[in-house]
Amino acid sequence: MAMKTITFNASKGGTGKSTLSMITLNALTRAGYKCLAVDTDMINHSLSFYYNSGIPFESIQAKNLFKVFAGGSVQDNVLKINDRLDLLHADVRLSDFRSIETFKRLKKAMTGLEYDYAVIDTAPTFDNLTANVLTASDTLIIPTIPDVFNLQSVKYLLGKLADLELKGLDIHVLFNQYEKPRTDNKGTYSNQIIELFTLDNSIKPFISPVRISKSNVIKKYVNDKGYRINTRRETAKQFDEIKNLLKSIAGITPGGI
């Protein structure tokens, strides 16, 4: 099958883009798929989670996404993490391309790659670099935390997407770090905030039915590479949520993460 590109982007920081990118990559590779991780965040290098002592600093300097935007090939600039995962990581020099005139440079560079999935993590910004990423994407996940500031961020990004006219882009607005209201009372603050999203006609068509709950399980997973999220009692709720997310965006059901 042709490679499918899944992007996590939001115009506000702290929404869980990097964590969800990592979880998605780990689930896909453990399900047997060959994946490319692409990190476009030149400040946080968010997918540096995959660096290890076996990757010398010289390689990190020599192979990166900056070189691809400068005309190099993806194949010559990936770092091999394991048999199923390659990393194309960000570089501070990417700032030179934030005002690049074309939005198709990354799409051209990624055309014909022999991966099952590419997962792209992004900076919490919208610029021409982000536009390149979105133009290269098949699926866009917009993680959001239900509050007023994130509402503004989601509306802003959806407006920018409309300007780009990306036909066929599959968009999911995903509530992350979600806390279920303690009561069904419509007057509670939590319900009022959720309704700001669900009753907004510009957002409503894209809202995912999946919710990723606020949980210490995911924190443990990020900080301990040996920790697993699966069907065992301790992690069953989070596993079901992540499983439903992956089924909705990739059509797969992982056995564990």
C-alpha positions as CSV (number, residue, x, y, z in Angstrom):
1,M,0.0,0.0,0.0
2,A,1.1,3.6,-0.5
3,M,2.5,5.3,2.6
4,K,0.0,7.1,4.7
5,T,1.0,10.3,6.5
6,I,-0.5,11.2,9.9
7,T,0.3,14.6,11.3
8,F,-0.3,16.0,14.8
9,N,-0.6,19.8,14.8
10,A,-2.1,22.5,17.0
11,S,-1.5,26.2,17.2
12,K,-1.2,26.0,21.0
13,G,1.4,24.3,23.1
14,G,0.8,21.7,25.7
15,T,-2.0,19.8,24.0
16,G,-0.2,16.5,23.7
17,K,1.0,16.5,20.1
18,S,4.4,14.9,20.9
19,T,3.0,12.3,23.3
20,L,0.3,11.2,20.9
21,S,2.8,11.1,18.0
22,M,5.1,8.8,20.0
23,I,2.2,6.6,21.2
24,T,1.0,6.3,17.6
25,L,4.5,5.4,16.3
26,N,5.1,2.8,18.9
27,A,1.7,1.2,18.4
28,L,2.2,1.1,14.6
29,T,5.7,-0.4,14.8
30,R,4.7,-3.0,17.3
31,A,1.9,-4.0,15.0
32,G,4.5,-4.8,12.4
33,Y,4.4,-1.6,10.2
34,K,7.5,0.2,9.0
35,C,7.3,3.8,10.0
36,L,9.0,7.2,9.5
37,A,9.0,9.6,12.4
38,V,9.3,13.2,11.3
39,D,9.9,15.9,13.8
40,T,9.5,19.5,12.6
41,D,9.7,21.3,16.0
42,M,13.0,23.1,15.8
43,I,12.8,24.3,19.4
44,N,11.8,21.2,21.4
45,H,13.0,18.4,19.1
46,S,10.0,16.5,20.5
47,L,10.7,13.1,19.1
48,S,14.2,13.1,20.6
49,F,12.6,10.4,22.8
50,Y,14.0,8.0,20.1
51,Y,17.6,9.1,20.4
52,N,19.8,6.6,22.2
53,S,23.5,6.3,23.0
54,G,24.1,4.4,19.8
55,I,23.4,7.5,17.7
56,P,26.6,9.7,17.7
57,F,26.1,13.4,17.9
58,E,27.9,13.8,14.5
59,S,25.1,11.8,12.9
60,I,22.4,14.0,14.5
61,Q,24.2,17.0,13.1
62,A,24.7,15.6,9.7
63,K,21.3,14.0,9.0
64,N,18.2,16.0,9.6
65,L,15.1,17.7,8.1
66,F,16.9,20.9,7.3
67,K,19.0,19.0,4.8
68,V,15.8,17.7,3.1
69,F,14.4,21.2,2.8
70,A,17.8,22.3,1.4
71,G,17.4,19.7,-1.4
72,G,18.7,16.5,0.1
73,S,16.7,13.2,0.0
74,V,14.8,11.8,2.9
75,Q,16.6,8.5,2.5
76,D,20.0,10.1,3.0
77,N,18.9,12.0,6.1
78,V,17.1,9.6,8.4
79,L,18.5,8.1,11.5
80,K,17.8,4.4,12.0
81,I,16.1,3.7,15.3
82,N,15.3,0.0,14.8
83,D,14.2,-2.3,12.0
84,R,10.8,-0.8,11.8
85,L,11.4,2.9,12.6
86,D,13.5,5.7,11.1
87,L,13.7,9.2,12.4
88,L,13.9,12.4,10.4
89,H,14.5,15.0,13.0
90,A,14.3,18.7,13.3
91,D,17.2,21.2,13.3
92,V,17.3,24.8,14.5
93,R,18.3,25.9,10.9
94,L,14.7,25.0,9.8
95,S,13.9,28.6,10.7
96,D,15.4,29.6,7.4
97,F,12.4,27.9,5.7
98,R,9.6,29.4,7.8
99,S,8.8,31.8,5.0
100,I,9.5,29.4,2.1
101,E,7.3,30.3,-0.9
102,T,6.3,26.8,-1.9
103,F,4.1,24.6,0.2
104,K,5.0,21.4,-1.7
105,R,8.7,20.9,-1.0
106,L,8.1,18.3,1.8
107,K,5.4,16.5,-0.2
108,K,7.7,16.1,-3.1
109,A,10.5,14.8,-0.9
110,M,8.3,12.3,0.8
111,T,6.7,10.9,-2.4
112,G,7.5,7.3,-3.2
113,L,9.1,6.5,0.2
114,E,8.9,2.8,1.2
115,Y,7.2,3.1,4.6
116,D,3.7,2.1,5.6
117,Y,3.2,5.2,7.7
118,A,4.9,8.5,8.3
119,V,4.0,10.3,11.6
120,I,4.8,14.0,11.8
121,D,5.0,16.0,15.0
122,T,5.0,19.7,14.7
123,A,5.7,22.9,16.6
124,P,2.7,24.8,18.1
125,T,2.8,27.4,15.3
126,F,1.4,28.1,11.9
127,D,3.9,29.2,9.2
128,N,5.0,28.1,5.7
129,L,6.9,25.2,7.2
130,T,3.7,24.0,8.9
131,A,1.8,24.5,5.6
132,N,4.4,22.2,3.9
133,V,3.7,19.6,6.5
134,L,-0.1,19.9,6.1
135,T,0.2,19.7,2.3
136,A,2.1,16.5,2.7
137,S,-0.4,14.9,5.1
138,D,-3.3,12.5,4.6
139,T,-4.6,12.7,8.1
140,L,-4.5,15.6,10.6
141,I,-5.0,15.1,14.3
142,I,-5.6,18.4,16.2
143,P,-5.2,17.6,19.9
144,T,-7.0,20.1,22.1
145,I,-7.7,20.6,25.8
146,P,-11.3,21.8,26.4
147,D,-10.8,25.4,27.4
148,V,-11.5,28.8,25.9
149,F,-7.9,29.4,24.7
150,N,-7.7,26.0,22.9
151,L,-11.1,26.9,21.3
152,Q,-9.5,30.0,19.8
153,S,-6.5,27.9,18.6
154,V,-8.7,25.3,16.9
155,K,-10.8,27.9,15.1
156,Y,-7.6,29.7,14.0
157,L,-6.1,26.5,12.6
158,L,-9.3,25.4,10.8
159,G,-9.4,28.8,9.2
160,K,-5.9,28.4,7.9
161,L,-6.7,25.0,6.6
162,A,-9.6,26.4,4.7
163,D,-7.3,28.9,3.1
164,L,-4.9,26.1,2.0
165,E,-7.8,24.2,0.3
166,L,-6.4,20.8,1.0
167,K,-8.9,18.5,-0.6
168,G,-9.1,15.0,0.9
169,L,-7.3,15.9,4.2
170,D,-8.9,13.8,6.9
171,I,-9.2,16.1,10.0
172,H,-9.9,14.9,13.6
173,V,-10.2,17.4,16.5
174,L,-9.3,15.2,19.5
175,F,-10.1,16.1,23.1
176,N,-6.9,15.2,25.0
177,Q,-6.3,15.2,28.8
178,Y,-10.1,14.9,29.0
179,E,-11.8,14.9,32.4
180,K,-15.4,13.8,32.3
181,P,-17.8,16.2,34.1
182,R,-18.9,14.8,37.4
183,T,-22.6,15.4,36.6
184,D,-24.8,15.6,33.6
185,N,-26.0,19.0,34.7
186,K,-25.8,21.1,31.6
187,G,-24.9,24.1,33.7
188,T,-21.6,22.8,34.9
189,Y,-18.5,24.6,33.7
190,S,-17.0,21.5,32.0
191,N,-20.2,20.9,30.0
192,Q,-20.3,24.6,29.0
193,I,-16.8,24.5,27.7
194,I,-17.4,21.3,25.8
195,E,-20.5,22.8,24.2
196,L,-18.4,25.7,23.0
197,F,-16.7,23.2,20.7
198,T,-19.6,20.9,19.9
199,L,-22.0,23.6,19.0
200,D,-19.6,25.6,16.9
201,N,-20.4,24.8,13.3
202,S,-16.9,25.4,12.1
203,I,-15.5,22.7,14.5
204,K,-18.4,20.3,15.0
205,P,-17.9,18.3,11.7
206,F,-14.3,17.4,12.7
207,I,-14.7,16.4,16.4
208,S,-13.6,12.9,17.0
209,P,-15.8,10.7,19.2
210,V,-12.6,9.4,20.8
211,R,-11.5,11.0,24.1
212,I,-8.0,10.6,25.6
213,S,-8.4,10.9,29.4
214,K,-6.1,12.7,31.7
215,S,-4.1,9.9,33.3
216,N,-0.8,9.1,35.1
217,V,-0.6,6.0,32.9
218,I,0.5,8.0,29.9
219,K,3.0,10.0,32.0
220,K,4.6,6.7,33.1
221,Y,4.7,5.5,29.5
222,V,6.5,8.6,28.3
223,N,9.1,8.5,31.1
224,D,9.7,4.7,31.2
225,K,10.6,3.0,27.9
226,G,9.9,-0.4,29.5
227,Y,6.3,0.5,30.6
228,R,3.5,-0.9,28.5
229,I,-0.1,0.1,27.9
230,N,-2.3,-2.9,27.2
231,T,-5.4,-4.8,28.4
232,R,-4.2,-5.3,32.0
233,R,-6.3,-3.7,34.6
234,E,-4.0,-0.9,35.4
235,T,-3.9,0.4,31.9
236,A,-7.1,-1.0,30.3
237,K,-9.0,2.3,30.1
238,Q,-6.1,4.2,28.4
239,F,-5.5,1.2,26.1
240,D,-9.1,1.2,24.9
241,E,-9.0,5.0,24.2
242,I,-5.7,4.7,22.3
243,K,-7.0,1.6,20.4
244,N,-10.1,3.6,19.3
245,L,-7.9,6.5,18.2
246,L,-5.7,4.2,16.1
247,K,-8.7,2.4,14.6
248,S,-10.2,5.8,13.6
249,I,-7.1,7.2,12.0
250,A,-5.3,4.2,10.7
251,G,-7.8,1.4,10.7
252,I,-5.7,-0.9,12.9
253,T,-6.3,-2.5,16.3
254,P,-3.0,-2.8,18.3
255,G,-2.4,-5.6,20.7
256,G,-0.3,-3.4,23.0
257,I,1.5,-0.2,23.0
